[in-house]
């Protein structure tokens, strides 16, 4: 009970600080640092839907669906990042992984699958329905709502060949701001719906202090930005269990982008009706 009360008070204090924080009122283009928590949400939205081997509609020439449909054997991430889906692993850093299983829902034993190797897309997650160049299942046919099966990840690991500590990543952020004459950069602690920052800080280049701000959105945070603007990763992989159907887990470190656009959210509202309900 004492810990529960302490957590509740901390949450209330955080919401009070967020309500009193200044609103982002200018457009910014420069370096942005994502915590491991925010990076996990970002990879969930930008990587997971595009590595599933879903057969396209009849008559379509694409191999699969999604942004990586024509990216087989092409670069989709920086060369220091790789992505592996391994449902055979049951825990990581003392935490259970929600996407662990031995046999998928179509009766195929699971094996670790290297999806992105040193930035190059080399595989898709496949169930029993084949797609071009992938004629057999790799154990990722999983049951979704209604009992239907389809390709889905289990435990997705974002692995970096070279890593930096949190302090080193923050120093890179500050150094880039100084080199470009920017007064500050941004640090994203957590993300909300549609990859919008929920807890966002300005990191001032003069002394490195952090200032909580609100009311911002990203512009062009997409797969192109992952490929072109992501420049560094942390040594702090975090387990993020996703309570969806089916269950899955993402293990991701913090990441640094050389350049992203941050701007004020559009708060314009539709015209209210002339008469109340």
Sine and cosine of phi, psi and omega as CSV:
sin_phi,cos_phi,sin_psi,cos_psi,sin_omega,cos_omega
0.00,0.00,-0.61,0.79,-0.01,-1.00
-0.90,0.43,-0.67,0.74,0.02,-1.00
-0.92,0.38,-0.61,0.79,0.03,-1.00
-0.87,0.49,-0.71,0.70,0.00,-1.00
-0.91,0.42,-0.65,0.76,0.01,-1.00
-0.89,0.45,-0.66,0.75,0.02,-1.00
-0.91,0.41,-0.64,0.77,0.01,-1.00
-0.90,0.44,-0.68,0.73,0.02,-1.00
-0.91,0.42,-0.62,0.79,0.03,-1.00
-0.91,0.42,-0.64,0.77,0.03,-1.00
-0.90,0.43,-0.71,0.71,0.02,-1.00
-0.88,0.47,-0.68,0.73,0.01,-1.00
-0.90,0.44,-0.64,0.77,0.04,-1.00
-0.90,0.44,-0.65,0.76,0.02,-1.00
-0.93,0.38,-0.59,0.80,0.05,-1.00
-0.90,0.44,-0.70,0.71,0.03,-1.00
-0.89,0.45,-0.62,0.78,0.00,-1.00
-0.92,0.40,-0.64,0.77,0.01,-1.00
-0.91,0.42,-0.55,0.84,-0.02,-1.00
-1.00,0.05,-0.11,0.99,-0.06,-1.00
-0.95,0.33,0.51,-0.86,0.05,-1.00
-0.92,0.39,0.47,-0.88,0.01,-1.00
-1.00,0.00,0.67,-0.74,0.09,-1.00
-0.88,0.47,0.83,-0.56,-0.10,-1.00
-0.81,-0.59,0.22,0.98,0.01,-1.00
-0.62,-0.79,0.35,-0.94,0.07,-1.00
-1.00,0.10,0.61,-0.79,-0.05,-1.00
-0.73,-0.69,0.69,-0.73,0.13,-0.99
-0.73,-0.68,0.91,-0.41,-0.05,-1.00
0.04,-1.00,-0.25,-0.97,-0.06,-1.00
-0.93,0.36,0.58,-0.81,0.02,-1.00
-0.67,-0.74,0.77,-0.63,0.03,-1.00
-0.97,-0.23,0.76,-0.65,0.04,-1.00
-0.95,-0.30,0.74,-0.67,0.14,-0.99
-0.92,0.40,0.22,-0.98,0.03,-1.00
-0.89,0.45,-0.55,0.84,0.04,-1.00
-0.91,0.42,-0.74,0.67,0.01,-1.00
-0.92,0.39,-0.60,0.80,0.01,-1.00
-0.90,0.43,-0.61,0.79,0.02,-1.00
-0.88,0.47,-0.69,0.72,0.04,-1.00
-0.90,0.44,-0.63,0.77,-0.01,-1.00
-0.91,0.42,-0.73,0.69,0.01,-1.00
-0.91,0.42,-0.56,0.83,0.04,-1.00
-0.87,0.49,-0.65,0.76,-0.03,-1.00
-0.98,0.18,-0.58,0.82,-0.15,-0.99
-0.99,-0.17,-0.40,0.91,-0.03,-1.00
-0.97,-0.22,-0.77,0.64,-0.15,-0.99
-0.82,0.58,-0.77,0.64,-0.06,-1.00
-0.91,0.41,-0.33,0.94,-0.13,-0.99
-0.99,-0.15,-0.05,1.00,0.04,-1.00
-0.95,-0.32,0.17,0.99,0.00,-1.00
-1.00,0.00,0.78,-0.63,-0.03,-1.00
-0.99,0.15,0.95,0.32,0.03,-1.00
-1.00,-0.04,0.73,-0.68,-0.01,-1.00
-0.95,0.32,0.75,-0.66,0.01,-1.00
-0.95,0.30,0.12,-0.99,0.01,-1.00
-0.88,0.47,0.49,-0.87,0.00,-1.00
-0.83,0.56,0.67,-0.74,0.00,-1.00
1.00,-0.03,-0.23,0.97,0.02,-1.00
-0.99,0.16,0.70,-0.71,-0.04,-1.00
-0.98,0.18,-0.18,0.98,-0.07,-1.00
-0.93,0.37,0.43,-0.90,0.02,-1.00
-0.95,0.30,-0.65,0.76,-0.01,-1.00
-0.52,-0.85,-0.28,-0.96,0.02,-1.00
-0.94,-0.34,0.17,-0.98,0.05,-1.00
1.00,-0.10,0.04,-1.00,-0.08,-1.00
-0.93,0.36,-0.35,0.94,-0.01,-1.00
-0.98,-0.19,0.34,0.94,-0.06,-1.00
-0.87,0.49,-0.56,0.83,-0.02,-1.00
-0.92,-0.39,0.38,0.92,-0.09,-1.00
-0.96,-0.28,0.20,0.98,0.01,-1.00
-0.87,0.50,0.78,-0.63,-0.07,-1.00
0.91,0.41,0.36,0.93,0.07,-1.00
-0.89,-0.45,0.26,-0.97,-0.03,-1.00
-0.99,0.15,0.79,-0.61,0.03,-1.00
-0.84,-0.54,-0.22,0.97,0.02,-1.00
-0.64,-0.77,0.26,-0.97,0.11,-0.99
-0.87,0.50,0.39,-0.92,-0.11,-0.99
-0.93,0.36,-0.17,0.99,0.03,-1.00
-1.00,-0.06,0.03,1.00,0.00,-1.00
-0.92,-0.40,0.64,-0.77,0.12,-0.99
-0.74,-0.67,0.40,-0.91,0.00,-1.00
-0.79,-0.62,0.81,-0.59,0.01,-1.00
-0.78,-0.62,0.72,-0.69,0.12,-0.99
-0.96,-0.27,0.87,-0.50,-0.10,-1.00
-0.69,-0.72,1.00,0.03,0.04,-1.00
-0.95,0.33,-0.16,0.99,0.00,-1.00
-0.96,0.28,-0.30,0.95,0.02,-1.00
-0.99,0.13,0.78,-0.62,-0.08,-1.00
-0.99,-0.15,-0.36,0.93,0.00,-1.00
-0.47,-0.88,0.37,-0.93,0.02,-1.00
-0.54,-0.84,0.79,-0.61,0.01,-1.00
0.79,0.62,0.63,0.78,0.06,-1.00
0.99,0.12,0.06,1.00,0.00,-1.00
-0.90,-0.43,0.66,-0.75,0.06,-1.00
-0.93,0.36,0.53,-0.85,0.02,-1.00
-0.96,-0.27,0.81,-0.59,-0.12,-0.99
-0.95,0.32,-0.35,0.94,-0.09,-1.00
-0.99,-0.12,0.36,0.93,-0.03,-1.00
-0.99,0.15,0.69,-0.72,0.11,-0.99
-0.28,-0.96,0.29,-0.96,-0.03,-1.00
-0.97,-0.25,-0.57,0.82,0.00,-1.00
-0.75,-0.67,0.72,-0.69,-0.04,-1.00
-0.97,0.23,0.02,-1.00,-0.11,-0.99
-0.98,0.21,0.06,1.00,0.13,-0.99
-0.93,-0.38,0.22,0.97,0.10,-0.99
0.99,0.14,0.30,0.95,-0.03,-1.00
-0.97,-0.24,0.80,-0.60,0.07,-1.00
-0.88,0.48,0.64,-0.77,-0.08,-1.00
-1.00,0.07,0.52,-0.85,0.11,-0.99
-0.70,-0.71,0.45,-0.90,0.11,-0.99
-0.88,0.48,0.67,-0.74,-0.03,-1.00
-0.84,-0.54,0.87,-0.50,0.12,-0.99
-0.99,0.15,0.93,-0.37,-0.08,-1.00
-1.00,-0.02,-0.75,0.66,0.04,-1.00
-0.84,-0.55,0.85,-0.53,-0.02,-1.00
-0.92,-0.40,0.92,-0.39,-0.01,-1.00
0.77,0.64,0.71,0.70,0.06,-1.00
1.00,0.04,-0.18,0.98,-0.07,-1.00
-0.99,-0.17,0.78,-0.63,0.05,-1.00
-0.95,0.30,0.91,-0.42,-0.09,-1.00
-0.89,-0.45,-0.10,1.00,-0.07,-1.00
-0.32,-0.95,0.30,-0.95,0.17,-0.99
-0.83,-0.55,0.32,-0.95,0.10,-0.99
-1.00,0.06,0.85,-0.53,-0.21,-0.98
-0.83,-0.56,0.64,-0.77,0.21,-0.98
-0.98,-0.18,-0.45,-0.89,-0.03,-1.00
-0.97,0.23,-0.26,0.97,0.06,-1.00
-0.99,0.11,0.92,-0.40,-0.09,-1.00
-0.97,0.23,0.37,-0.93,0.17,-0.99
-0.80,-0.61,0.15,-0.99,-0.04,-1.00
-0.84,0.54,0.75,-0.67,-0.01,-1.00
0.96,0.27,-0.05,1.00,0.02,-1.00
-0.73,-0.68,0.99,-0.11,-0.16,-0.99
-0.99,-0.14,-0.13,0.99,-0.02,-1.00
-0.70,-0.72,0.41,-0.91,-0.03,-1.00
-0.95,0.32,0.57,-0.82,0.17,-0.99
-0.94,-0.35,0.44,0.90,0.14,-0.99
0.99,0.13,0.47,0.88,-0.03,-1.00
-0.84,-0.54,0.46,0.89,0.16,-0.99
-1.00,0.08,0.95,-0.32,-0.12,-0.99
-0.83,-0.56,0.52,-0.86,-0.06,-1.00
-0.97,0.25,0.75,-0.66,0.09,-1.00
-0.95,-0.32,-0.32,-0.95,0.00,-1.00
-0.88,0.48,0.60,-0.80,0.03,-1.00
0.98,0.18,0.07,1.00,0.03,-1.00
1.00,0.06,-0.08,1.00,0.03,-1.00
-0.95,0.30,0.51,-0.86,0.03,-1.00
-0.94,-0.35,0.46,-0.89,0.03,-1.00
-0.24,-0.97,0.21,-0.98,0.00,-1.00
-0.91,0.42,0.69,-0.72,0.00,-1.00
-0.40,-0.92,0.50,-0.86,0.03,-1.00
-0.97,0.25,0.23,-0.97,0.13,-0.99
-0.92,-0.39,-1.00,0.06,0.09,-1.00
-0.91,-0.41,0.95,-0.31,-0.08,-1.00
-0.99,-0.15,0.87,-0.50,-0.03,-1.00
-0.96,-0.28,0.84,-0.55,0.15,-0.99
-1.00,-0.09,0.93,-0.38,-0.12,-0.99
-0.90,-0.43,0.71,-0.70,-0.03,-1.00
-0.93,-0.36,0.72,-0.69,0.02,-1.00
-0.96,0.27,-0.49,0.87,0.07,-1.00
-0.76,-0.65,0.69,-0.72,-0.09,-1.00
-0.75,-0.66,0.30,-0.95,0.06,-1.00
-0.72,-0.69,0.41,-0.91,0.09,-1.00
-0.96,0.28,0.23,-0.97,0.04,-1.00
-0.86,0.52,-0.65,0.76,0.01,-1.00
-0.91,0.42,-0.63,0.78,0.02,-1.00
-0.92,0.39,-0.64,0.77,0.04,-1.00
-0.90,0.44,-0.67,0.74,0.03,-1.00
-0.90,0.44,-0.62,0.78,0.04,-1.00
-0.90,0.43,-0.64,0.77,0.06,-1.00
-0.88,0.48,-0.67,0.75,0.04,-1.00
-0.86,0.51,-0.76,0.64,-0.02,-1.00
-0.90,0.43,-0.67,0.74,0.00,-1.00
-0.89,0.45,-0.65,0.76,0.03,-1.00
-0.90,0.43,-0.64,0.77,0.03,-1.00
-0.89,0.46,-0.70,0.71,0.00,-1.00
-0.90,0.44,-0.68,0.74,0.00,-1.00
-0.89,0.46,-0.52,0.86,-0.04,-1.00
-0.99,-0.14,0.05,1.00,0.02,-1.00
0.95,0.30,0.43,0.90,0.02,-1.00
-1.00,-0.03,0.68,-0.73,-0.01,-1.00
-0.94,0.33,-0.39,0.92,-0.03,-1.00
-0.35,-0.94,0.27,-0.96,0.19,-0.98
-0.87,-0.49,-0.17,-0.99,-0.03,-1.00
-0.81,-0.59,0.58,-0.81,0.12,-0.99
-0.84,-0.54,0.83,-0.55,-0.01,-1.00
-0.99,-0.17,0.90,-0.44,0.00,-1.00
-1.00,0.07,-0.75,0.66,0.05,-1.00
-0.65,-0.76,0.43,-0.90,0.03,-1.00
-0.94,-0.35,0.44,-0.90,0.08,-1.00
-0.93,-0.37,-0.39,-0.92,-0.01,-1.00
-0.88,0.47,0.55,-0.84,0.06,-1.00
0.82,0.57,0.62,0.78,0.07,-1.00
0.84,0.54,0.53,0.85,0.07,-1.00
-1.00,-0.04,0.62,-0.79,-0.01,-1.00
-0.90,0.43,0.77,-0.64,0.09,-1.00
-1.00,-0.07,-0.72,0.69,0.09,-1.00
-0.84,-0.55,0.92,-0.40,-0.14,-0.99
-0.76,-0.65,0.67,-0.74,-0.01,-1.00
-0.83,-0.56,0.65,-0.76,0.30,-0.96
-0.99,0.17,0.72,-0.70,0.09,-1.00
-0.94,-0.35,0.95,-0.31,-0.11,-0.99
-0.97,0.24,0.72,-0.69,-0.12,-0.99
-0.95,0.30,-0.40,0.92,-0.07,-1.00
-0.95,0.32,-0.64,0.77,-0.03,-1.00
-0.70,-0.71,0.01,1.00,0.06,-1.00
0.98,0.19,0.11,0.99,-0.02,-1.00
-0.96,0.26,0.45,-0.89,-0.10,-1.00
-0.95,-0.30,0.67,-0.74,-0.01,-1.00
-0.82,-0.58,0.84,-0.53,0.01,-1.00
-0.93,0.36,0.75,-0.67,0.06,-1.00
-0.74,-0.68,0.16,-0.99,0.00,-1.00
-0.54,-0.84,0.12,-0.99,0.09,-1.00
0.98,0.22,0.52,0.86,-0.04,-1.00
-0.91,-0.42,0.39,-0.92,0.14,-0.99
-0.68,-0.73,0.33,-0.94,0.09,-1.00
-1.00,-0.09,0.54,-0.84,0.13,-0.99
-0.91,-0.41,0.80,-0.60,0.04,-1.00
0.91,0.41,0.61,0.79,0.22,-0.98
-1.00,0.08,1.00,-0.06,-0.14,-0.99
-0.60,-0.80,-0.14,-0.99,-0.04,-1.00
-0.91,0.41,-0.47,0.89,0.05,-1.00
-0.91,0.41,-0.66,0.75,0.03,-1.00
-0.90,0.43,-0.61,0.79,0.07,-1.00
-0.86,0.51,-0.66,0.75,-0.07,-1.00
-0.97,0.26,-0.62,0.79,-0.19,-0.98
-0.97,-0.24,-0.52,0.86,-0.20,-0.98
-0.93,-0.38,-0.18,0.98,0.01,-1.00
-0.98,0.21,0.83,-0.56,-0.19,-0.98
-0.86,-0.51,-0.31,0.95,-0.06,-1.00
-0.40,-0.92,0.36,-0.93,0.02,-1.00
-0.71,-0.71,0.44,-0.90,-0.03,-1.00
-1.00,0.00,0.11,-0.99,0.04,-1.00
-0.98,-0.21,0.50,0.87,-0.15,-0.99
-0.81,-0.59,0.84,0.54,-0.02,-1.00
-0.86,0.51,0.71,-0.71,-0.05,-1.00
-0.88,-0.48,0.68,-0.73,0.09,-1.00
-0.99,0.14,0.84,-0.54,0.07,-1.00
-0.85,-0.53,0.98,-0.18,0.03,-1.00
-0.99,0.16,0.77,-0.63,-0.08,-1.00
-0.97,-0.25,0.90,-0.44,-0.07,-1.00
-0.99,0.11,0.83,0.55,0.01,-1.00
-0.97,-0.23,-0.27,-0.96,0.07,-1.00
-0.83,-0.56,0.95,-0.31,0.01,1.00
-0.99,0.12,0.19,-0.98,0.05,-1.00
-0.91,0.41,0.55,-0.84,0.10,-1.00
-0.48,-0.88,0.15,-0.99,0.04,-1.00
-0.67,-0.74,0.56,-0.83,0.13,-0.99
-0.85,-0.53,0.75,-0.67,0.07,-1.00
-0.91,-0.40,0.93,-0.37,-0.14,-0.99
-0.70,-0.72,0.60,-0.80,0.14,-0.99
-1.00,0.02,0.14,-0.99,0.17,-0.99
-0.94,0.35,0.43,-0.90,-0.05,-1.00
-0.65,-0.76,0.41,-0.91,0.02,-1.00
-0.86,-0.52,0.77,-0.64,0.11,-0.99
-0.98,-0.19,0.70,-0.72,0.09,-1.00
-0.91,0.41,-0.58,0.82,-0.09,-1.00
-0.42,-0.91,0.82,-0.57,0.17,-0.98
-0.62,-0.78,0.41,-0.91,0.05,-1.00
-0.99,-0.16,0.80,-0.60,0.06,-1.00
-0.90,-0.44,0.77,-0.64,-0.01,-1.00
-0.61,-0.79,0.20,-0.98,0.00,-1.00
-0.94,0.33,0.64,-0.77,0.04,-1.00
-0.92,0.39,0.54,-0.84,0.04,-1.00
-0.98,0.18,0.95,-0.32,-0.04,-1.00
-0.99,-0.15,0.22,0.98,0.01,-1.00
-0.91,0.41,0.63,-0.77,-0.04,-1.00
-0.88,-0.48,0.42,-0.91,0.05,-1.00
-0.92,0.38,0.45,-0.90,0.01,-1.00
-0.89,0.46,0.74,-0.67,0.01,-1.00
-0.94,0.35,0.45,-0.89,0.04,-1.00
-0.90,0.44,0.43,-0.90,-0.03,-1.00
-0.92,0.40,-0.51,0.86,-0.03,-1.00
-0.82,-0.57,0.63,-0.77,0.01,-1.00
-0.93,0.37,0.35,-0.94,0.03,-1.00
-0.90,0.43,0.00,0.00,0.00,0.00
